[in-house]
Amino acid sequence: MPNKRLAWHFEQPERTSNAGFAIAKYEVTGAADTKTTPPIRLYTLPNFVVTAKPLREEIKKMMSFYEERFSAFPWAGINIVQLANNFGGGYAPLSGTFMYRNVFGAKVGGQGYSSFSELTAHELGHQWWGNYVRPLSNGDVSLSESLAEYSSCLYTEIELENRNQLIQDNLSFVYTVGAQDDRPMQATNVYSSPKYVQIIYHKGATVLHMLRHELGDDLMHKGLQVYVANLGRDYAKVKDLRLAMEQASGLDLEWFFEQWWQRKGNIYVEFAGRVETLKDGKYQVKLRVKQLTELAFRFKLPVRITYADGSYEDIDLDVIPDDKDDRIAVLTHTVDKPVRGVRPDRTRKLLRRFIHLTPADVNLDGLVDGADLIETAFRVNRAIVWKNNFFPNRLWDELFDIEPSYRIDADDVDLVVSSAGTTSVPF
């Protein structure tokens, strides 16, 4: 063109309002591969070509992972494009993904690999969530960003055997979003919150994983398959996701969507525990669950019971309030062996915050003793310190922060020692 100007022309095989392009001198990895279906092409700057080939193999794994759980990839192929500037994060138009340049320098299994996996899996998830099934309104944005982040956390948990991403999302919402900035996920003004990312990306992904915990993996992903089949190439509302999940599971899930999409906040529980010996020689684990929120939540509480012989059992106990004002529940479970300790939600599956009624009884057996001291001392120097939504310690457990300071330290150990012999309040 005149004056050394250039013109680019491209054709989009599908009608879309979500398109994009990047301009740089790119090397293409995967262009000659005619065996991979759908085609996967990586556009990288010349000095990133060496790492592009192994990263492309990782993207093929992600694609297969999603196809197995959601549906066949909906487009004719995908272009993964490295941004030449320092724009952070990613963007996923139809059949394409643009991502932060530095993640393309990742080494599989080594430096930068987690960041590459988390970001790429999120942006690839958008090909289903946001592109193939599009949110109808601002109040339905969770159908794009929450589902994409859910997918990324699912991939890193199962394929990389690492729950760091999901736990950090969980902690990010619980510990950084105050009441003044919080919004229901389905609120049409959720974009106006300065904590939009924490609400839609972080809380949203955690809530969807809680739904997975309620339903189990098979029914959860059957529900997503129904959702894709019903709404592919169409616009969807949150209600459509609920109806798909109900269709797949045969369950009434209106309560779940009402409390997590239409209400603000998270679970906040005060625990007390006891282990009682029954007349028949068995043992009864009792947990008193007092909800400290204005309205009570319904949830499935994961519990690990550790026995005196060192073995353990993982169970779920249902917390089902009679109404939203029913804040106290007593949960029981009978076992055959002596119990050493009880841990609620040890892997942080719930969007929650926990405290003790009897603070130093960290193992919730009803008596502060040497077992509590050992458990607390083992966790000394574990702290929760956040900066820019990053939480460095996924093993943080606030039940052991007995003297609340966001750090488990000598003060907490000292409190266990001084409380030795204390019994929990009867209930």
MOBEL-V62373 format. One record per residue. N is the residue number from 0. SS is DSSP state (2 for helix, 1 for strand, 0 for the rest). PSI is psi in radians with two decimals (* if undefined). Layout:
[[N;SS;PSI] [N;SS;PSI]]
This chain:
[[0;0;2.84] [1;2;2.68] [2;2;0.54] [3;2;0.41] [4;0;2.67] [5;0;2.60] [6;0;2.36] [7;0;2.46] [8;0;2.35] [9;0;2.71] [10;0;2.38] [11;0;2.09] [12;0;-0.32] [13;0;2.56] [14;0;2.30] [15;0;2.63] [16;0;0.10] [17;0;1.54] [18;0;2.90] [19;0;2.87] [20;0;2.75] [21;0;2.57] [22;0;2.12] [23;0;3.02] [24;0;1.77] [25;1;2.59] [26;1;2.45] [27;1;2.17] [28;1;2.19] [29;0;-0.06] [30;0;-0.57] [31;0;-0.04] [32;0;1.88] [33;0;0.00] [34;0;-0.52] [35;0;2.18] [36;0;2.18] [37;0;2.81] [38;1;2.44] [39;1;2.04] [40;1;2.31] [41;1;2.20] [42;1;1.89] [43;1;2.78] [44;1;2.66] [45;2;-0.64] [46;2;0.08] [47;2;0.12] [48;2;-0.62] [49;2;-0.71] [50;2;-0.26] [51;2;-0.71] [52;2;-0.91] [53;2;-0.57] [54;2;-0.60] [55;2;-0.65] [56;2;-0.63] [57;2;-0.68] [58;2;-0.62] [59;2;-0.68] [60;2;-0.75] [61;2;-0.77] [62;2;-0.81] [63;2;-0.69] [64;2;-0.81] [65;2;-0.69] [66;2;-0.62] [67;2;-0.55] [68;2;-0.46] [69;0;-1.19] [70;0;3.03] [71;0;2.57] [72;0;2.27] [73;0;-0.16] [74;0;3.00] [75;0;-0.30] [76;1;-3.14] [77;1;2.47] [78;1;2.12] [79;1;2.01] [80;1;2.25] [81;1;2.24] [82;0;2.37] [83;0;-0.37] [84;0;-2.92] [85;0;0.42] [86;0;2.25] [87;0;2.89] [88;0;-2.59] [89;1;2.98] [90;1;2.39] [91;0;1.44] [92;0;3.03] [93;0;2.21] [94;0;0.34] [95;1;2.82] [96;1;2.23] [97;1;2.28] [98;1;2.74] [99;0;2.33] [100;2;-0.67] [101;2;-0.42] [102;2;-0.34] [103;2;-0.10] [104;2;0.10] [105;0;2.59] [106;0;2.21] [107;0;2.13] [108;0;0.01] [109;0;-2.50] [110;0;2.28] [111;0;-0.04] [112;2;-0.71] [113;2;-0.78] [114;2;-0.76] [115;2;-0.82] [116;2;-0.79] [117;2;-0.84] [118;2;-0.79] [119;2;-0.73] [120;2;-0.61] [121;2;-0.88] [122;2;-0.64] [123;2;-0.64] [124;2;-0.50] [125;0;-0.32] [126;0;-0.51] [127;0;-0.87] [128;1;1.76] [129;0;-0.59] [130;0;-1.02] [131;0;-0.78] [132;1;2.07] [133;1;2.45] [134;1;2.42] [135;0;-0.67] [136;0;3.08] [137;2;-0.56] [138;2;-0.07] [139;2;0.26] [140;2;-0.40] [141;2;-0.41] [142;2;-0.19] [143;0;-1.21] [144;2;-0.70] [145;2;-0.74] [146;2;-0.63] [147;2;-0.72] [148;2;-0.64] [149;2;-0.81] [150;2;-0.75] [151;2;-0.79] [152;2;-0.64] [153;2;-0.78] [154;2;-0.84] [155;2;-0.55] [156;2;-0.80] [157;2;-0.87] [158;0;-0.65] [159;0;-0.05] [160;0;0.87] [161;0;2.06] [162;0;0.17] [163;2;-0.81] [164;2;-0.81] [165;2;-0.71] [166;2;-0.69] [167;2;-0.68] [168;2;-0.79] [169;2;-0.93] [170;2;-0.64] [171;2;-0.80] [172;2;-0.87] [173;2;-0.67] [174;2;-0.05] [175;2;-0.16] [176;0;1.94] [177;0;2.92] [178;0;-0.60] [179;0;-0.43] [180;0;-0.17] [181;0;2.62] [182;0;2.64] [183;0;2.55] [184;0;-0.50] [185;0;0.06] [186;0;2.41] [187;0;-0.32] [188;0;0.35] [189;2;-0.54] [190;2;-0.46] [191;2;-0.21] [192;0;2.36] [193;0;-0.19] [194;0;0.53] [195;2;-0.79] [196;2;-0.78] [197;2;-0.61] [198;2;-0.88] [199;2;-0.80] [200;2;-0.95] [201;2;-0.96] [202;2;-0.76] [203;2;-0.80] [204;2;-0.72] [205;2;-0.73] [206;2;-0.73] [207;2;-0.60] [208;2;-0.51] [209;2;-0.64] [210;2;-0.69] [211;2;-0.69] [212;2;-0.66] [213;2;-0.74] [214;2;-0.51] [215;0;2.73] [216;2;-0.79] [217;2;-0.84] [218;2;-0.61] [219;2;-0.82] [220;2;-0.41] [221;2;-0.70] [222;2;-0.72] [223;2;-0.61] [224;2;-0.72] [225;2;-0.74] [226;2;-0.82] [227;2;-0.76] [228;2;-0.64] [229;2;-0.58] [230;2;0.11] [231;0;2.38] [232;0;0.60] [233;1;3.05] [234;1;2.51] [235;1;2.70] [236;0;2.84] [237;2;-0.65] [238;2;-0.61] [239;2;-0.66] [240;2;-0.77] [241;2;-0.79] [242;2;-0.64] [243;2;-0.72] [244;2;-0.66] [245;2;-0.68] [246;2;-0.70] [247;2;-0.63] [248;2;-0.39] [249;0;0.23] [250;0;2.69] [251;0;1.98] [252;0;0.28] [253;2;-0.66] [254;2;-0.72] [255;2;-0.82] [256;2;-0.59] [257;2;-0.81] [258;2;-0.44] [259;2;-0.46] [260;2;-0.51] [261;0;-0.12] [262;0;2.79] [263;0;2.98] [264;0;-2.89] [265;0;2.97] [266;1;2.37] [267;1;1.96] [268;1;2.42] [269;1;2.16] [270;1;2.53] [271;1;2.60] [272;1;2.71] [273;1;2.63] [274;1;2.10] [275;1;2.47] [276;1;2.22] [277;0;2.89] [278;0;-0.50] [279;0;0.14] [280;0;-0.07] [281;0;3.10] [282;1;2.45] [283;1;2.11] [284;1;2.21] [285;1;2.29] [286;1;2.22] [287;1;2.10] [288;1;1.93] [289;1;2.06] [290;1;2.30] [291;0;0.07] [292;0;2.84] [293;0;-0.72] [294;0;2.41] [295;0;2.55] [296;0;2.63] [297;0;2.35] [298;1;2.85] [299;1;1.97] [300;1;2.01] [301;1;2.34] [302;1;2.32] [303;1;2.17] [304;1;2.09] [305;1;2.30] [306;1;2.84] [307;0;-0.45] [308;0;0.06] [309;0;-0.23] [310;0;2.97] [311;1;2.89] [312;1;2.32] [313;1;2.20] [314;1;2.92] [315;1;2.34] [316;1;2.25] [317;1;2.24] [318;1;1.87] [319;0;1.63] [320;0;2.54] [321;0;-0.57] [322;0;3.11] [323;0;-0.27] [324;0;-0.05] [325;0;1.62] [326;0;-0.18] [327;1;2.28] [328;1;2.53] [329;1;2.07] [330;1;2.44] [331;1;2.64] [332;1;2.21] [333;1;2.34] [334;1;2.92] [335;0;-0.30] [336;0;2.74] [337;0;2.47] [338;1;2.35] [339;1;-0.57] [340;1;2.84] [341;1;2.25] [342;1;1.98] [343;1;2.30] [344;0;0.97] [345;0;-0.43] [346;0;0.23] [347;0;1.08] [348;0;-0.39] [349;0;2.59] [350;0;1.67] [351;1;2.91] [352;1;2.34] [353;1;2.56] [354;1;2.92] [355;1;2.48] [356;0;-0.70] [357;0;1.58] [358;0;-0.73] [359;0;-0.12] [360;0;1.20] [361;0;-0.41] [362;0;0.10] [363;0;0.67] [364;0;0.01] [365;0;-0.06] [366;1;2.27] [367;0;2.05] [368;0;-2.89] [369;2;-0.54] [370;2;-0.67] [371;2;-0.68] [372;2;-0.78] [373;2;-0.79] [374;2;-0.72] [375;2;-0.79] [376;2;-0.60] [377;2;-0.46] [378;0;0.12] [379;0;2.45] [380;0;0.12] [381;0;2.21] [382;1;2.77] [383;0;1.93] [384;0;2.08] [385;1;2.56] [386;1;2.16] [387;0;0.75] [388;0;0.33] [389;1;2.29] [390;1;1.99] [391;0;-0.18] [392;0;1.70] [393;0;-0.20] [394;0;0.05] [395;0;2.37] [396;0;1.96] [397;2;-0.29] [398;2;-0.36] [399;2;-0.07] [400;0;1.28] [401;0;-0.72] [402;0;1.64] [403;0;2.03] [404;0;0.12] [405;0;0.42] [406;1;2.37] [407;0;1.98] [408;0;-2.91] [409;2;-0.53] [410;2;-0.65] [411;2;-0.71] [412;2;-0.77] [413;2;-0.65] [414;2;-0.63] [415;2;-0.78] [416;2;-0.81] [417;2;-0.30] [418;0;0.07] [419;0;2.34] [420;0;-0.17] [421;0;2.38] [422;1;2.67] [423;0;2.75] [424;0;2.29] [425;0;2.54] [426;0;*]]
